[in-house]
Amino acid sequence: MIWLFMSCVYKKCSFKSDGFTLIELMIVISITAILASIAFPAYQNYILRSHAHVAGADLVALSVSLENRFQRRLSYSGATVDNVNWYQSSKNYTINMSVTANSYLLKATNSDCVLTLSNTGSRTLSGNCGGLKSW
């Protein structure tokens, strides 16, 4: 090690550091913050859309169960969410049902998003469902 020091006495030697400078770290942090500010809202919309798709699938499954009930009894009346052979997979939406003898209206409600499905097959969507236009 002494020979290294002695060789630097007679000629110019520079000792290089292997670390990062403060400005390099600040640039990396600012780029990361910009990317996170773009990615996080997109991720939130993706989550909202996926929850809406699951709720829509639940409405279709409930609709199939109601149609099976109609084939057996020739009426939708008396059907509730609890007495129809159906399992709700979405825990983020509340499923409600309005039933008459010849029609029904299914509604999946979240804090911002409402999906509806009728016995005629018409589907509507209202509110903020993560940018979803239709289901």
N, CA, C and O of each residue as an XYZ file, in Angstrom:
540
protein
N       0.825     -1.185      0.000
C       0.000      0.000      0.000
C       0.869      1.248      0.000
O       0.487      2.275     -0.561
N       2.026      1.162      0.622
C       2.933      2.311      0.661
C       3.431      2.625     -0.738
O       3.576      3.795     -1.092
N       3.694      1.602     -1.539
C       4.178      1.861     -2.899
C       3.142      2.620     -3.713
O       3.505      3.394     -4.598
N       1.800      2.404     -3.419
C       0.750      3.146     -4.114
C       0.806      4.613     -3.726
O       0.677      5.493     -4.577
N       0.995      4.870     -2.458
C       1.092      6.253     -1.997
C       2.331      6.933     -2.572
O       2.273      8.095     -2.977
N       3.419      6.232     -2.608
C       4.664      6.803     -3.112
C       4.575      7.082     -4.603
O       5.142      8.064     -5.082
N       3.876      6.238     -5.338
C       3.762      6.481     -6.771
C       2.880      7.684     -7.053
O       3.016      8.309     -8.106
N       1.985      8.023     -6.148
C       1.116      9.179     -6.343
C       1.803     10.472     -5.938
O       1.313     11.550     -6.275
N       2.893     10.402     -5.245
C       3.603     11.607     -4.847
C       4.285     12.230     -6.058
O       4.289     13.453     -6.196
N       4.847     11.434     -6.918
C       5.619     11.941     -8.045
C       4.775     12.258     -9.269
O       5.202     13.039    -10.119
N       3.609     11.684     -9.379
C       2.718     12.023    -10.488
C       1.332     12.320     -9.953
O       1.005     11.978     -8.817
N       0.542     12.943    -10.761
C      -0.805     13.306    -10.322
C      -1.676     12.057    -10.243
O      -1.821     11.337    -11.231
N      -2.235     11.806     -9.115
C      -3.163     10.689     -8.943
C      -4.497     11.239     -8.474
O      -4.568     12.189     -7.693
N      -5.525     10.629     -8.961
C      -6.853     11.013     -8.465
C      -7.519      9.766     -7.911
O      -7.526      8.708     -8.541
N      -8.063      9.911     -6.753
C      -8.781      8.801     -6.140
C     -10.253      8.974     -6.473
O     -10.863      9.984     -6.121
N     -10.820      7.988     -7.150
C     -12.190      8.072     -7.607
C     -13.113      7.398     -6.597
O     -12.819      6.315     -6.090
N     -14.201      8.040     -6.324
C     -15.201      7.470     -5.429
C     -16.175      6.632     -6.253
O     -16.480      6.973     -7.395
N     -16.653      5.553     -5.680
C     -17.589      4.688     -6.386
C     -19.043      4.968     -6.022
O     -19.914      4.180     -6.388
N     -19.334      6.039     -5.329
C     -20.702      6.354     -4.914
C     -21.414      7.255     -5.905
O     -20.885      7.582     -6.967
N     -22.628      7.650     -5.537
C     -23.432      8.552     -6.349
C     -23.350      9.954     -5.767
O     -23.152     10.135     -4.566
N     -23.504     10.927     -6.629
C     -23.557     12.300     -6.144
C     -24.985     12.629     -5.737
O     -25.925     11.909     -6.074
N     -25.127     13.702     -5.023
C     -26.451     14.108     -4.557
C     -27.364     14.469     -5.722
O     -28.553     14.154     -5.690
N     -26.836     15.113     -6.734
C     -27.667     15.502     -7.874
C     -28.161     14.275     -8.635
O     -29.290     14.266     -9.127
N     -27.335     13.248     -8.735
C     -27.774     12.015     -9.392
C     -28.921     11.364     -8.624
O     -29.890     10.896     -9.220
N     -28.804     11.338     -7.313
C     -29.882     10.779     -6.494
C     -31.161     11.597     -6.617
O     -32.250     11.027     -6.683
N     -31.049     12.916     -6.649
C     -32.234     13.775     -6.782
C     -32.912     13.573     -8.134
O     -34.140     13.593     -8.215
N     -32.140     13.382     -9.184
C     -32.719     13.130    -10.507
C     -33.471     11.810    -10.513
O     -34.580     11.739    -11.042
N     -32.899     10.778     -9.944
C     -33.564      9.472     -9.890
C     -34.845      9.553     -9.067
O     -35.864      8.984     -9.457
N     -34.805     10.244     -7.946
C     -35.996     10.380     -7.101
C     -37.082     11.165     -7.818
O     -38.257     10.814     -7.718
N     -36.718     12.220     -8.538
C     -37.739     13.005     -9.243
C     -38.346     12.217    -10.396
O     -39.551     12.315    -10.628
N     -37.559     11.449    -11.117
C     -38.109     10.609    -12.193
C     -39.039      9.559    -11.616
O     -40.101      9.298    -12.181
N     -38.660      8.955    -10.504
C     -39.519      7.967     -9.849
C     -40.825      8.594     -9.383
O     -41.881      7.974     -9.509
N     -40.775      9.799     -8.852
C     -41.993     10.478     -8.397
C     -42.915     10.801     -9.566
O     -44.133     10.669     -9.445
N     -42.356     11.219    -10.690
C     -43.178     11.512    -11.870
C     -43.843     10.244    -12.385
O     -45.032     10.257    -12.703
N     -43.102      9.161    -12.470
C     -43.683      7.896    -12.927
C     -44.753      7.390    -11.967
O     -45.774      6.859    -12.405
N     -44.534      7.546    -10.676
C     -45.531      7.110     -9.694
C     -46.794      7.954     -9.773
O     -47.894      7.436     -9.587
N     -46.652      9.246    -10.047
C     -47.843     10.102    -10.143
C     -48.680      9.765    -11.365
O     -49.878     10.046    -11.382
N     -48.087      9.176    -12.375
C     -48.838      8.732    -13.551
C     -49.400      7.333    -13.330
O     -50.546      7.061    -13.688
N     -48.615      6.457    -12.752
C     -49.003      5.057    -12.631
C     -50.064      4.817    -11.567
O     -50.924      3.956    -11.755
N     -50.035      5.541    -10.468
C     -50.966      5.262     -9.373
C     -52.428      5.508     -9.749
O     -53.258      4.647     -9.457
N     -52.796      6.633    -10.382
C     -54.196      6.793    -10.803
C     -54.625      5.755    -11.840
O     -55.770      5.303    -11.829
N     -53.721      5.381    -12.728
C     -54.051      4.350    -13.712
C     -54.310      3.017    -13.015
O     -55.213      2.276    -13.403
N     -53.531      2.717    -12.001
C     -53.730      1.486    -11.240
C     -55.058      1.516    -10.493
O     -55.761      0.506    -10.442
N     -55.411      2.665     -9.913
C     -56.690      2.772     -9.211
C     -57.861      2.561    -10.169
O     -58.824      1.877     -9.820
N     -57.793      3.137    -11.372
C     -58.852      2.924    -12.356
C     -58.921      1.468    -12.784
O     -60.011      0.942    -13.007
N     -57.786      0.816    -12.900
C     -57.755     -0.601    -13.240
C     -58.465     -1.430    -12.167
O     -59.218     -2.349    -12.493
N     -58.235     -1.118    -10.917
C     -58.890     -1.832     -9.818
C     -60.396     -1.599     -9.850
O     -61.166     -2.544     -9.675
N     -60.834     -0.353    -10.071
C     -62.270     -0.055    -10.147
C     -62.929     -0.796    -11.299
O     -64.029     -1.328    -11.149
N     -62.262     -0.834    -12.452
C     -62.819     -1.559    -13.601
C     -62.920     -3.046    -13.321
O     -63.913     -3.676    -13.685
N     -61.913     -3.614    -12.681
C     -61.960     -5.051    -12.400
C     -63.070     -5.384    -11.410
O     -63.723     -6.418    -11.549
N     -63.298     -4.524    -10.409
C     -64.405     -4.752     -9.481
C     -65.743     -4.647    -10.205
O     -66.662     -5.413     -9.917
N     -65.860     -3.709    -11.140
C     -67.105     -3.562    -11.901
C     -67.348     -4.779    -12.786
O     -68.492     -5.210    -12.931
N     -66.308     -5.339    -13.376
C     -66.472     -6.540    -14.200
C     -66.929     -7.731    -13.361
O     -67.763     -8.522    -13.803
N     -66.390     -7.857    -12.166
C     -66.807     -8.951    -11.279
C     -68.266     -8.768    -10.876
O     -69.020     -9.740    -10.840
N     -68.673     -7.539    -10.572
C     -70.071     -7.277    -10.217
C     -70.987     -7.559    -11.402
O     -72.087     -8.080    -11.218
N     -70.555     -7.224    -12.608
C     -71.343     -7.538    -13.798
C     -71.494     -9.037    -13.992
O     -72.567     -9.511    -14.366
N     -70.434     -9.782    -13.744
C     -70.517    -11.241    -13.834
C     -71.470    -11.794    -12.780
O     -72.189    -12.759    -13.041
N     -71.483    -11.191    -11.594
C     -72.435    -11.600    -10.559
C     -73.872    -11.349    -11.000
O     -74.749    -12.181    -10.765
N     -74.116    -10.211    -11.635
C     -75.470     -9.920    -12.111
C     -75.903    -10.916    -13.176
O     -77.055    -11.351    -13.181
N     -75.006    -11.280    -14.071
C     -75.341    -12.260    -15.110
C     -75.613    -13.627    -14.480
O     -76.545    -14.317    -14.893
N     -74.822    -14.026    -13.494
C     -75.051    -15.306    -12.817
C     -76.387    -15.309    -12.089
O     -77.108    -16.306    -12.119
N     -76.721    -14.206    -11.438
C     -78.017    -14.103    -10.766
C     -79.148    -14.122    -11.779
O     -80.201    -14.703    -11.520
N     -78.946    -13.498    -12.923
C     -79.946    -13.504    -13.986
C     -80.199    -14.920    -14.501
O     -81.344    -15.297    -14.753
N     -79.143    -15.693    -14.654
C     -79.295    -17.085    -15.096
C     -80.091    -17.882    -14.067
O     -80.951    -18.682    -14.435
N     -79.817    -17.672    -12.793
C     -80.573    -18.363    -11.743
C     -82.040    -17.958    -11.757
O     -82.919    -18.796    -11.556
N     -82.305    -16.685    -11.992
C     -83.700    -16.234    -12.072
C     -84.405    -16.817    -13.290
O     -85.578    -17.180    -13.207
N     -83.715    -16.911    -14.407
C     -84.323    -17.508    -15.597
C     -84.606    -18.994    -15.378
O     -85.626    -19.501    -15.845
N     -83.721    -19.695    -14.677
C     -83.986    -21.097    -14.338
C     -85.208    -21.209    -13.435
O     -86.033    -22.107    -13.605
N     -85.320    -20.308    -12.489
C     -86.489    -20.294    -11.607
C     -87.760    -20.032    -12.411
O     -88.795    -20.648    -12.155
N     -87.685    -19.121    -13.383
C     -88.848    -18.816    -14.215
C     -89.252    -20.038    -15.045
O     -90.444    -20.272    -15.246
N     -88.299    -20.806    -15.521
C     -88.615    -22.007    -16.298
C     -89.315    -23.060    -15.443
O     -90.159    -23.799    -15.951
N     -88.987    -23.140    -14.182
C     -89.617    -24.124    -13.299
C     -90.975    -23.660    -12.790
O     -91.899    -24.465    -12.676
N     -91.108    -22.364    -12.481
C     -92.320    -21.874    -11.816
C     -93.175    -20.963    -12.684
O     -94.284    -20.608    -12.286
N     -92.691    -20.576    -13.853
C     -93.383    -19.668    -14.771
C     -93.671    -18.310    -14.138
O     -94.635    -17.636    -14.501
N     -92.835    -17.923    -13.201
C     -92.977    -16.619    -12.558
C     -91.668    -16.274    -11.851
O     -90.966    -17.149    -11.345
N     -91.360    -14.985    -11.830
C     -90.201    -14.511    -11.079
C     -90.565    -14.167     -9.641
O     -89.679    -14.014     -8.800
N     -91.849    -14.044     -9.351
C     -92.270    -13.549     -8.038
C     -91.816    -14.480     -6.919
O     -91.736    -15.696     -7.088
N     -91.528    -13.882     -5.791
C     -91.071    -14.630     -4.627
C     -89.567    -14.816     -4.573
O     -89.038    -15.298     -3.572
N     -88.879    -14.445     -5.627
C     -87.421    -14.620     -5.646
C     -86.746    -13.469     -4.900
O     -87.092    -12.302     -5.083
N     -85.800    -13.815     -4.080
C     -84.955    -12.821     -3.416
C     -83.497    -13.207     -3.654
O     -83.207    -14.284     -4.176
N     -82.606    -12.337     -3.274
C     -81.182    -12.619     -3.451
C     -80.777    -13.835     -2.623
O     -79.869    -14.572     -3.005
N     -81.444    -14.046     -1.496
C     -81.072    -15.130     -0.588
C     -81.649    -16.489     -0.971
O     -81.034    -17.513     -0.674
N     -82.818    -16.529     -1.626
C     -83.429    -17.834     -1.886
C     -83.219    -18.325     -3.319
O     -83.844    -19.304     -3.728
N     -82.373    -17.680     -4.068
C     -82.045    -18.127     -5.422
C     -80.706    -18.852     -5.356
O     -79.809    -18.449     -4.616
N     -80.579    -19.920     -6.133
C     -79.352    -20.707     -6.144
C     -78.253    -19.909     -6.849
O     -78.073    -19.999     -8.064
N     -77.530    -19.131     -6.053
C     -76.563    -18.188     -6.609
C     -75.550    -17.818     -5.545
O     -75.883    -17.743     -4.362
N     -74.308    -17.584     -5.963
C     -73.242    -17.196     -5.041
C     -72.646    -15.873     -5.504
O     -72.262    -15.734     -6.665
N     -72.570    -14.908     -4.606
C     -71.993    -13.601     -4.927
C     -70.489    -13.642     -4.716
O     -70.019    -13.904     -3.609
N     -69.736    -13.384     -5.777
C     -68.277    -13.401     -5.655
C     -67.699    -12.017     -5.394
O     -66.560    -11.905     -4.939
N     -68.456    -10.963     -5.672
C     -67.972     -9.599     -5.455
C     -68.346     -9.129     -4.060
O     -69.525     -9.065     -3.712
N     -67.351     -8.805     -3.275
C     -67.596     -8.275     -1.931
C     -67.598     -6.750     -1.920
O     -67.862     -6.140     -0.885
N     -67.306     -6.132     -3.060
C     -67.221     -4.678     -3.139
C     -68.530     -4.032     -3.579
O     -68.657     -2.809     -3.526
N     -69.487     -4.814     -4.005
C     -70.764     -4.306     -4.493
C     -71.899     -4.926     -3.689
O     -71.796     -6.052     -3.202
N     -72.980     -4.170     -3.560
C     -74.199     -4.675     -2.940
C     -75.179     -4.997     -4.059
O     -75.444     -4.158     -4.920
N     -75.711     -6.205     -4.044
C     -76.639     -6.648     -5.084
C     -78.061     -6.504     -4.561
O     -78.395     -7.018     -3.494
N     -78.898     -5.795     -5.326
C     -80.315     -5.637     -5.013
C     -81.141     -6.147     -6.179
O     -80.691     -6.159     -7.325
N     -82.363     -6.569     -5.864
C     -83.221     -7.141     -6.884
C     -84.644     -6.627     -6.706
O     -85.179     -6.626     -5.597
N     -85.259     -6.185     -7.817
C     -86.678     -5.832     -7.837
C     -87.371     -6.839     -8.742
O     -87.033     -6.962     -9.920
N     -88.344     -7.560     -8.187
C     -88.962     -8.663     -8.922
C     -90.468     -8.474     -8.980
O     -91.103     -8.148     -7.977
N     -91.039     -8.683    -10.171
C     -92.489     -8.818    -10.338
C     -92.738    -10.206    -10.913
O     -91.808    -11.003    -11.035
N     -93.979    -10.498    -11.264
C     -94.295    -11.828    -11.789
C     -93.613    -12.084    -13.131
O     -93.203    -13.211    -13.409
N     -93.487    -11.052    -13.965
C     -92.957    -11.255    -15.311
C     -91.672    -10.486    -15.609
O     -91.198    -10.514    -16.744
N     -91.106     -9.812    -14.636
C     -89.882     -9.055    -14.911
C     -89.032     -8.934    -13.649
O     -89.491     -9.173    -12.532
N     -87.798     -8.561    -13.868
C     -86.900     -8.284    -12.752
C     -85.911     -7.208    -13.168
O     -85.664     -6.988    -14.353
N     -85.357     -6.549    -12.175
C     -84.295     -5.565    -12.374
C     -83.237     -5.827    -11.308
O     -83.508     -5.737    -10.111
N     -82.040     -6.151    -11.757
C     -80.926     -6.426    -10.853
C     -80.017     -5.208    -10.812
O     -79.755     -4.584    -11.841
N     -79.543     -4.875     -9.630
C     -78.716     -3.681     -9.467
C     -77.531     -4.006     -8.563
O     -77.704     -4.509     -7.453
N     -76.333     -3.717     -9.047
C     -75.107     -3.837     -8.251
C     -74.635     -2.424     -7.935
O     -74.375     -1.632     -8.841
N     -74.525     -2.114     -6.654
C     -74.224     -0.751     -6.232
C     -72.936     -0.717     -5.420
O     -72.731     -1.517     -4.507
N     -72.083      0.223     -5.776
C     -70.868      0.526     -5.040
C     -70.984      1.980     -4.602
O     -72.009      2.610     -4.863
N     -69.986      2.524     -3.959
C     -70.061      3.922     -3.534
C     -70.117      4.873     -4.727
O     -70.742      5.928     -4.628
N     -69.490      4.537     -5.841
C     -69.456      5.418     -7.004
C     -70.122      4.834     -8.242
O     -70.493      5.591     -9.139
N     -70.282      3.552     -8.324
C     -70.680      2.882     -9.561
C     -71.965      2.082     -9.355
O     -72.142      1.423     -8.330
N     -72.860      2.149    -10.347
C     -74.102      1.374    -10.312
C     -74.245      0.644    -11.642
O     -74.229      1.264    -12.705
N     -74.384     -0.683    -11.574
C     -74.634     -1.511    -12.749
C     -76.037     -2.083    -12.637
O     -76.444     -2.514    -11.557
N     -76.787     -2.094    -13.743
C     -78.126     -2.681    -13.724
C     -78.269     -3.664    -14.872
O     -77.626     -3.532    -15.914
N     -79.128     -4.651    -14.656
C     -79.448     -5.657    -15.663
C     -80.913     -6.002    -15.514
O     -81.374     -6.287    -14.409
N     -81.657     -5.981    -16.618
C     -83.085     -6.299    -16.564
C     -83.333     -7.654    -17.212
O     -82.428     -8.252    -17.794
N     -84.576     -8.131    -17.104
C     -84.925     -9.419    -17.684
C     -84.885     -9.386    -19.211
O     -84.794    -10.443    -19.836
N     -84.948     -8.218    -19.825
C     -84.844     -8.118    -21.283
C     -83.397     -8.126    -21.756
O     -83.138     -8.171    -22.959
N     -82.465     -8.083    -20.832
C     -81.049     -8.113    -21.174
C     -80.412     -6.744    -21.295
O     -79.232     -6.638    -21.627
N     -81.179     -5.688    -21.029
C     -80.594     -4.347    -21.136
C     -79.682     -4.084    -19.942
O     -80.027     -4.360    -18.793
N     -78.520     -3.548    -20.250
C     -77.503     -3.275    -19.236
C     -77.226     -1.782    -19.215
O     -77.049     -1.158    -20.261
N     -77.192     -1.217    -18.021
C     -76.838      0.195    -17.893
C     -75.731      0.342    -16.859
O     -75.535     -0.510    -15.993
N     -75.025      1.440    -16.982
C     -73.908      1.736    -16.099
C     -73.957      3.221    -15.784
O     -74.126      4.044    -16.684
N     -73.812      3.564    -14.527
C     -73.770      4.976    -14.153
C     -72.747      5.172    -13.044
O     -72.474      4.263    -12.260
N     -72.196      6.360    -12.995
C     -71.205      6.684    -11.979
C     -69.790      6.457    -12.469
O     -69.556      6.238    -13.658
N     -68.855      6.512    -11.543
C     -67.443      6.325    -11.844
C     -67.073      4.867    -11.635
O     -66.923      4.408    -10.503
N     -66.929      4.150    -12.731
C     -66.564      2.732    -12.672
C     -65.161      2.516    -13.225
O     -64.895      1.510    -13.882
N     -64.278      3.447    -12.961
C     -62.903      3.315    -13.421
C     -62.728      3.566    -14.904
O     -61.828      3.002    -15.527
N     -63.575      4.402    -15.477
C     -63.474      4.698    -16.902
C     -64.209      3.715    -17.778
O     -64.085      3.774    -19.002
N     -64.970      2.812    -17.193
C     -65.735      1.836    -17.961
C     -66.872      2.544    -18.680
O     -67.603      3.317    -18.062
N     -67.032      2.295    -19.966
C     -68.090      2.937    -20.744
C     -69.352      2.077    -20.798
O     -70.464      2.604    -20.766
N     -69.188      0.791    -20.877
C     -70.319     -0.141    -20.888
C     -69.833     -1.464    -20.320
O     -68.634     -1.690    -20.153
N     -70.783     -2.320    -20.031
C     -70.377     -3.635    -19.550
C     -71.166     -4.652    -20.268
O     -70.996     -5.848    -20.029
